[in-house]
Amino acid sequence: MTEPTRTRNLDIYGHGELPWSRARDLLARDSASVDLTFFLTTVHPDGRPHTAGVGALWDSEALYFTSGPGTLKSRLLATNAACSVGVRLQGIDLTLEGSATRVADPATVAHLAAVYHANGWPVTADGDTFTAPYSAPSAGPPPWYVYRFDLRTAFGIATAEPHGATRWDFSE
């Protein structure tokens, strides 16, 4: 998934569609190096939502995040991969919808650990998990799983010029 397969202008004030590159480039530039809070929403079996902050990173055209195996979000993802992620980027509020799967490839986990480490979190890869001296309390104790978020739909609302609101679809 590099480019959306379809876009829809949601703006009611006459602004044009926002290009996906605006959101994507901000994710790539800021997710690892700027103090951004990403909010992951997962779903209970009875349909109730659960939202928690996660440390996320955009790398190689995908969003990754971490969570401890005992956390509610990880337990919910194990039974239902559907989820959404929200973040406020510079000049654009972004909501991403899709699913998340645990990354089992140690090479990918090691690569992501190196990216996080280069940007200030002293994390190391331990097979298919992360370990570090600290993380956010919402992540639970180490080791931490790494998840890949598979984007299906995104919504962007620009809070700075050029303004606009757009839906981007990435599914075939």
MOUR-V863274 format. One record per pair of residues at least 12 apart in sequence whose ideal C-beta (glycine too) atoms are under 10 Angstrom apart, sorted by the first residue. I is the first residue (numbers start at 1). J is the second residue. Records with the same first field share a line. If there is no record, write none. Layout:
I->J ; J
//
This chain:
1->61 ; 62 ; 98 ; 150 ; 151 ; 152 ; 170 ; 171 ; 172
2->20 ; 24 ; 61 ; 170
3->19 ; 20 ; 21 ; 24 ; 61 ; 168 ; 170
4->19 ; 20 ; 24 ; 151 ; 153 ; 154 ; 166 ; 167 ; 168 ; 169 ; 170 ; 171
5->168 ; 169 ; 170 ; 171 ; 172
6->153 ; 167 ; 168 ; 169 ; 170 ; 171
7->19 ; 20 ; 154 ; 166 ; 167 ; 168 ; 169
8->153 ; 155 ; 165 ; 166 ; 167 ; 168 ; 169
9->164 ; 165 ; 166 ; 167
10->155 ; 156 ; 157 ; 164 ; 165 ; 166 ; 167
11->157 ; 158 ; 163 ; 164 ; 165 ; 166
12->165
13->163 ; 164 ; 165
14->163 ; 164
15->158 ; 161 ; 162 ; 163 ; 164 ; 165 ; 166
16->162 ; 163 ; 164 ; 166
17->156 ; 164 ; 165 ; 166 ; 167 ; 168
18->92 ; 155 ; 156 ; 157 ; 158 ; 162 ; 163 ; 164 ; 165 ; 166 ; 167 ; 168
19->156 ; 162 ; 164 ; 166 ; 168
20->154 ; 156 ; 166 ; 168 ; 170
22->89 ; 91 ; 92 ; 94 ; 156 ; 158 ; 162 ; 164 ; 166
23->58 ; 87 ; 89 ; 91 ; 92 ; 93 ; 94 ; 96 ; 154 ; 155 ; 156 ; 158 ; 166 ; 168
24->58 ; 61 ; 94 ; 154 ; 168
25->58 ; 89
26->58 ; 87 ; 89 ; 90 ; 91 ; 92 ; 94 ; 156
27->56 ; 57 ; 58 ; 59 ; 61 ; 62 ; 63 ; 87 ; 89 ; 92 ; 94 ; 96 ; 154
28->57 ; 58 ; 59 ; 60 ; 61
29->58 ; 89 ; 90
30->58 ; 87 ; 89 ; 90
31->55 ; 56 ; 57 ; 58 ; 59 ; 63 ; 64 ; 65 ; 87 ; 89 ; 115 ; 119
32->55 ; 56 ; 57 ; 58 ; 59 ; 112 ; 115 ; 116 ; 117 ; 118 ; 119 ; 120 ; 121
33->57 ; 115 ; 118 ; 119 ; 120
34->89 ; 90 ; 119
35->120
36->55 ; 56 ; 57 ; 87 ; 88 ; 89 ; 90
37->53 ; 54 ; 55 ; 56 ; 86 ; 87 ; 88 ; 136
38->52 ; 53 ; 54 ; 55 ; 56 ; 57 ; 58 ; 63 ; 65 ; 85 ; 86 ; 87 ; 88 ; 94 ; 96 ; 149
39->51 ; 52 ; 53 ; 54 ; 56 ; 84 ; 85 ; 86 ; 87 ; 88 ; 95
40->52 ; 53 ; 54 ; 56 ; 65 ; 67 ; 73 ; 76 ; 77 ; 83 ; 84 ; 85 ; 86 ; 96 ; 100 ; 138 ; 147 ; 149
41->73 ; 76 ; 82 ; 83 ; 84 ; 85 ; 86 ; 95 ; 97
42->67 ; 71 ; 72 ; 73 ; 74 ; 75 ; 76 ; 77 ; 78 ; 79 ; 80 ; 81 ; 82 ; 83 ; 84 ; 100
43->76 ; 77 ; 79 ; 80 ; 81 ; 82 ; 83 ; 84
44->72 ; 75 ; 76 ; 79 ; 80
45->76 ; 79 ; 80
47->80
48->76
49->76 ; 83 ; 84
50->71 ; 72 ; 73 ; 75 ; 76 ; 83
51->73 ; 83 ; 84 ; 85 ; 86
52->67 ; 71 ; 72 ; 73 ; 76 ; 136 ; 138 ; 139
53->65 ; 73 ; 136 ; 137 ; 138 ; 139
54->66 ; 67 ; 71 ; 73 ; 85 ; 87 ; 100 ; 136 ; 138 ; 139 ; 147 ; 149
55->67 ; 116 ; 121 ; 123 ; 130 ; 135 ; 136 ; 138 ; 139 ; 144
56->85 ; 87 ; 96 ; 147 ; 149
57->112 ; 115 ; 116 ; 119 ; 121 ; 146
58->87 ; 115 ; 149
59->108 ; 111 ; 112 ; 115 ; 116 ; 148
60->108 ; 111 ; 112 ; 115 ; 148
61->151
62->103 ; 108 ; 148 ; 149 ; 150 ; 151
63->85 ; 87 ; 96 ; 98 ; 100 ; 147 ; 148 ; 149 ; 150 ; 151
64->100 ; 103 ; 108 ; 109 ; 111 ; 112 ; 115 ; 116 ; 146 ; 147 ; 148 ; 149
65->83 ; 85 ; 100 ; 112 ; 139 ; 144 ; 145 ; 146 ; 147 ; 148 ; 149
66->103 ; 109 ; 112 ; 113 ; 116 ; 121 ; 123 ; 129 ; 130 ; 132 ; 135 ; 136 ; 139 ; 140 ; 142 ; 143 ; 144 ; 145 ; 146 ; 147
67->100 ; 102 ; 135 ; 136 ; 138 ; 139 ; 140 ; 144 ; 145 ; 146 ; 147
68->129 ; 130 ; 135 ; 138 ; 139 ; 140 ; 141 ; 142 ; 143 ; 144 ; 145
69->102 ; 129 ; 140 ; 141 ; 142 ; 143 ; 144 ; 145
70->140 ; 141
71->138 ; 139 ; 140 ; 141 ; 144 ; 145
72->138 ; 140
73->100 ; 138 ; 139 ; 140 ; 145 ; 147
74->100 ; 102 ; 139 ; 140 ; 144 ; 145 ; 147
77->99 ; 100 ; 101 ; 102 ; 145 ; 147
78->102 ; 145
80->99 ; 100
81->98 ; 99 ; 100 ; 101 ; 102 ; 147 ; 149 ; 150
82->97 ; 98 ; 99 ; 100 ; 152
83->96 ; 97 ; 98 ; 99 ; 100 ; 147 ; 149 ; 150
84->96 ; 97 ; 98 ; 99 ; 100 ; 149 ; 152 ; 153 ; 154 ; 155
85->97 ; 98 ; 100 ; 149 ; 151 ; 154
86->155
88->157 ; 159
89->156 ; 158 ; 159
90->159 ; 160
91->156 ; 158 ; 159 ; 160 ; 161 ; 162 ; 163
92->156 ; 157 ; 158 ; 159 ; 160 ; 163 ; 164 ; 165 ; 166
93->155 ; 156 ; 157 ; 158 ; 159 ; 165
94->154 ; 155 ; 156 ; 157 ; 168
95->153 ; 154 ; 155 ; 156 ; 157 ; 167
96->149 ; 150 ; 151 ; 152 ; 153 ; 154 ; 155 ; 156 ; 168 ; 170
97->149 ; 151 ; 152 ; 153 ; 154 ; 155 ; 167 ; 169 ; 170
98->148 ; 149 ; 150 ; 151 ; 152 ; 153 ; 154 ; 170 ; 171
99->147 ; 148 ; 149 ; 150 ; 151 ; 152
100->145 ; 147 ; 148 ; 149 ; 150
101->147 ; 148 ; 149 ; 150
102->128 ; 129 ; 145 ; 146 ; 147 ; 148
103->128 ; 129 ; 145 ; 146 ; 147 ; 148
104->127 ; 128 ; 145 ; 146
105->128 ; 146 ; 148
106->125 ; 126 ; 127 ; 128 ; 129
107->125 ; 128
108->125 ; 128 ; 146 ; 148
109->123 ; 124 ; 125 ; 126 ; 127 ; 128 ; 129 ; 130 ; 144 ; 145 ; 146
110->124 ; 125 ; 126 ; 127 ; 128 ; 130
111->125
112->125 ; 130 ; 146 ; 148
113->125 ; 126 ; 129 ; 130 ; 131 ; 132 ; 146
116->130 ; 132 ; 146
117->130 ; 132
121->133 ; 134 ; 135
122->134
123->135 ; 142 ; 144 ; 146
124->142
125->143 ; 146
126->142 ; 143 ; 144
127->143
128->143 ; 145 ; 146
129->142 ; 143 ; 144 ; 145 ; 146
130->142 ; 143 ; 144 ; 145 ; 146
131->143 ; 144
132->144
150->170 ; 171
151->168 ; 169 ; 170 ; 171
152->168 ; 169 ; 170 ; 171
153->167 ; 168 ; 169 ; 170 ; 171
154->166 ; 167 ; 168 ; 169 ; 170
155->167 ; 168
156->168
//
